[in-house]
Amino acid sequence: MKLILLAKNMLLALLLLAPLSACTLKVAAPDKPITINLNVKIEHEVRVKVEKELENLFEEEDGLF
């Protein structure tokens, strides 16, 4: 009984691993250089500064709106 169970488990393992034997892994350098866009951070900093200045302006002058 144990031998049959072991044989079934080995067969199942072989069936599950068989498709992986056809896979190949290829590591290569990219043709184009990698670029990182940093404009998002700069825009965010400008926005925060402008928002703070607007809040200060609204606090200082109550009669604007």
Phi, psi and omega in degrees: 000316180293325180293321179293318179296319178296318179295321179294317180295320179293320178295318178297317179297318178296320179293323180285327183270346182300316179297333181288339181289340180273349181279141174234145180253128183238125178245123181213153177286145180289153179287321182260149178290153179276127179246142179241123182271115181258008182295334182297315181295317180296316179298320180295317179297318179296318180298315181298317180297316180294319179297320178295318179296320178294319178298317178296321179296316180293325179289323182287318183243104183284336186272013180293317182238000000 
